[in-house]
Amino acid sequence: MTTKALRFYVPLLIFITLGVFLAAGLKLDPRHVPSPLVDKPVPNFSLPRLHQPNEVFTPDQMNGRVWLLNVWASWCVACRQEHEVIKRLAEIEQIVVIGLNYKDAAADAKRWLEQLGNPYELSAVDDAGQVGIDWGVYGVPETFIIDQYGIIRHKHIGPISTQDVETTILPLIKSLEQASS
Protein backbone atom coordinates (compact mmCIF):
# COMPACT_ATOMS: atom_id res chain seq x y z
CA MET A 1 0.00 0.00 0.00
CA THR A 2 1.32 3.42 -0.90
CA THR A 3 1.72 6.35 1.42
CA LYS A 4 -0.88 8.23 -0.56
CA ALA A 5 -3.41 5.43 0.03
CA LEU A 6 -2.54 5.29 3.75
CA ARG A 7 -3.15 9.03 4.09
CA PHE A 8 -6.62 8.46 2.69
CA TYR A 9 -7.58 5.22 4.52
CA VAL A 10 -6.27 6.01 8.02
CA PRO A 11 -8.45 9.16 8.49
CA LEU A 12 -11.38 7.31 6.90
CA LEU A 13 -10.95 4.43 9.34
CA ILE A 14 -10.74 6.84 12.29
CA PHE A 15 -13.86 8.65 11.09
CA ILE A 16 -15.83 5.40 10.71
CA THR A 17 -14.71 4.22 14.18
CA LEU A 18 -15.80 7.50 15.77
CA GLY A 19 -19.12 7.25 13.93
CA VAL A 20 -19.73 3.76 15.33
CA PHE A 21 -19.01 4.93 18.90
CA LEU A 22 -21.27 7.96 18.46
CA ALA A 23 -24.12 5.81 17.12
CA ALA A 24 -23.74 3.38 20.02
CA GLY A 25 -23.70 6.25 22.54
CA LEU A 26 -26.86 7.78 21.11
CA LYS A 27 -28.74 4.55 21.81
CA LEU A 28 -27.94 4.69 25.56
CA ASP A 29 -30.58 5.94 28.01
CA PRO A 30 -29.13 8.81 30.12
CA ARG A 31 -31.47 7.85 32.99
CA HIS A 32 -29.52 4.62 33.43
CA VAL A 33 -26.16 6.12 34.32
CA PRO A 34 -24.61 3.72 36.83
CA SER A 35 -24.11 5.26 40.24
CA PRO A 36 -21.12 4.31 42.38
CA LEU A 37 -23.27 5.08 45.44
CA VAL A 38 -25.76 2.24 44.93
CA ASP A 39 -25.24 -0.40 47.63
CA LYS A 40 -23.12 2.07 49.64
CA PRO A 41 -24.02 3.99 52.83
CA VAL A 42 -25.70 7.34 52.31
CA PRO A 43 -23.41 10.36 52.38
CA ASN A 44 -24.07 12.06 55.70
CA PHE A 45 -25.18 15.67 55.91
CA SER A 46 -26.93 18.10 58.20
CA LEU A 47 -29.15 20.65 56.48
CA PRO A 48 -31.86 23.06 57.63
CA ARG A 49 -35.46 22.11 56.95
CA LEU A 50 -37.34 24.21 54.42
CA HIS A 51 -40.37 24.90 56.63
CA GLN A 52 -38.52 24.80 59.98
CA PRO A 53 -35.16 26.46 59.21
CA ASN A 54 -34.13 26.31 62.87
CA GLU A 55 -34.31 22.50 62.75
CA VAL A 56 -31.91 20.29 60.81
CA PHE A 57 -32.35 17.03 58.96
CA THR A 58 -29.72 14.29 58.85
CA PRO A 59 -30.03 10.87 57.19
CA ASP A 60 -29.38 9.30 60.62
CA GLN A 61 -32.88 10.41 61.61
CA MET A 62 -34.21 7.83 59.14
CA ASN A 63 -32.40 4.82 60.62
CA GLY A 64 -34.70 1.80 60.74
CA ARG A 65 -36.97 3.15 57.97
CA VAL A 66 -37.04 2.64 54.21
CA TRP A 67 -37.20 6.08 52.62
CA LEU A 68 -37.04 7.93 49.34
CA LEU A 69 -34.97 11.07 48.79
CA ASN A 70 -36.25 13.20 45.91
CA VAL A 71 -33.91 15.97 44.74
CA TRP A 72 -36.01 18.84 43.36
CA ALA A 73 -36.08 22.59 42.70
CA SER A 74 -38.77 25.15 41.92
CA TRP A 75 -36.88 26.23 38.78
CA CYS A 76 -36.82 22.66 37.44
CA VAL A 77 -39.31 21.98 34.63
CA ALA A 78 -38.90 18.20 34.88
CA CYS A 79 -39.59 18.40 38.65
CA ARG A 80 -42.97 19.92 37.85
CA GLN A 81 -43.55 17.07 35.40
CA GLU A 82 -42.93 14.40 38.06
CA HIS A 83 -44.56 16.23 40.99
CA GLU A 84 -47.99 14.58 40.67
CA VAL A 85 -46.33 11.16 40.62
CA ILE A 86 -44.35 12.00 43.77
CA LYS A 87 -47.57 13.22 45.44
CA ARG A 88 -49.36 9.94 44.60
CA LEU A 89 -46.36 7.96 45.83
CA ALA A 90 -46.40 9.83 49.15
CA GLU A 91 -50.14 9.18 49.53
CA ILE A 92 -49.61 5.41 49.24
CA GLU A 93 -47.95 5.60 52.66
CA GLN A 94 -45.66 2.69 51.91
CA ILE A 95 -42.62 4.94 52.03
CA VAL A 96 -41.45 8.16 53.62
CA VAL A 97 -40.70 10.78 50.97
CA ILE A 98 -38.02 13.33 51.90
CA GLY A 99 -37.23 16.25 49.62
CA LEU A 100 -33.81 17.72 48.98
CA ASN A 101 -34.40 21.23 47.68
CA TYR A 102 -31.41 21.81 45.42
CA LYS A 103 -29.82 25.19 44.63
CA ASP A 104 -33.09 27.01 45.15
CA ALA A 105 -34.30 30.09 47.00
CA ALA A 106 -36.33 29.05 50.06
CA ALA A 107 -39.14 31.53 49.27
CA ASP A 108 -39.46 30.15 45.72
CA ALA A 109 -39.45 26.56 46.99
CA LYS A 110 -42.15 27.28 49.58
CA ARG A 111 -44.32 29.09 47.03
CA TRP A 112 -43.92 26.19 44.58
CA LEU A 113 -45.03 23.65 47.20
CA GLU A 114 -47.98 25.86 48.22
CA GLN A 115 -49.14 26.02 44.60
CA LEU A 116 -48.58 22.37 43.64
CA GLY A 117 -48.98 20.59 46.96
CA ASN A 118 -46.35 19.27 49.34
CA PRO A 119 -45.74 15.49 49.16
CA TYR A 120 -42.67 15.60 51.39
CA GLU A 121 -42.56 14.66 55.05
CA LEU A 122 -39.91 17.38 55.06
CA SER A 123 -37.54 19.07 52.65
CA ALA A 124 -33.92 19.77 53.49
CA VAL A 125 -32.41 22.86 51.90
CA ASP A 126 -29.21 22.40 49.89
CA ASP A 127 -28.90 25.98 48.66
CA ALA A 128 -25.17 25.69 47.85
CA GLY A 129 -25.55 22.31 46.13
CA GLN A 130 -22.72 20.67 48.12
CA VAL A 131 -24.86 17.82 49.46
CA GLY A 132 -26.12 17.14 45.94
CA ILE A 133 -22.50 16.81 44.81
CA ASP A 134 -21.79 14.39 47.67
CA TRP A 135 -24.76 12.29 46.53
CA GLY A 136 -23.57 12.31 42.90
CA VAL A 137 -26.46 14.42 41.62
CA TYR A 138 -26.07 15.23 37.92
CA GLY A 139 -29.15 17.43 37.81
CA VAL A 140 -32.71 17.58 39.06
CA PRO A 141 -34.86 15.65 39.51
CA GLU A 142 -33.06 12.63 40.86
CA THR A 143 -34.47 10.11 43.30
CA PHE A 144 -32.81 7.66 45.67
CA ILE A 145 -34.31 4.77 47.61
CA ILE A 146 -32.55 4.12 50.90
CA ASP A 147 -33.06 1.02 53.02
CA GLN A 148 -33.57 0.83 56.77
CA TYR A 149 -29.80 0.43 57.29
CA GLY A 150 -28.93 3.66 55.48
CA ILE A 151 -27.77 1.96 52.27
CA ILE A 152 -28.68 3.46 48.88
CA ARG A 153 -30.49 0.72 46.95
CA HIS A 154 -31.60 2.59 43.82
CA LYS A 155 -30.97 5.83 41.97
CA HIS A 156 -33.34 7.20 39.36
CA ILE A 157 -32.16 10.03 37.13
CA GLY A 158 -34.83 12.30 35.64
CA PRO A 159 -38.54 12.53 36.31
CA ILE A 160 -40.25 9.49 37.80
CA SER A 161 -43.22 8.19 35.84
CA THR A 162 -46.17 6.13 37.03
CA GLN A 163 -44.61 3.17 35.21
CA ASP A 164 -41.35 3.67 37.16
CA VAL A 165 -43.33 3.61 40.41
CA GLU A 166 -45.21 0.44 39.47
CA THR A 167 -42.35 -1.53 37.89
CA THR A 168 -39.33 -0.46 39.94
CA ILE A 169 -39.95 1.71 42.98
CA LEU A 170 -42.86 -0.03 44.73
CA PRO A 171 -41.53 -3.57 44.15
CA LEU A 172 -38.14 -2.51 45.54
CA ILE A 173 -39.73 -0.84 48.57
CA LYS A 174 -41.84 -3.95 49.19
CA SER A 175 -38.79 -6.23 49.03
CA LEU A 176 -36.81 -3.95 51.36
CA GLU A 177 -39.69 -3.83 53.85
CA GLN A 178 -40.02 -7.64 53.72
CA ALA A 179 -36.30 -8.07 54.26
CA SER A 180 -36.55 -6.14 57.52
CA SER A 181 -39.48 -8.21 58.83
Secondary structure, DSSP 4 states (H G I P E B T S, - for coil): --HHHHHHHHHHHHHHHHHHHHHHHHTS-GGG---TTTTSBPPP--EEBSS-TTSEE-GGGGTTS-EEEEEE-TT-HHHHHHHHHHHHHHHH-SSEEEEEEES--HHHHHHHHHHH----SEEEEETTSHHHHHTT--SSSEEEEE-TTSBEEEEEES---HHHIIIIIHHHHHHHHHHH-
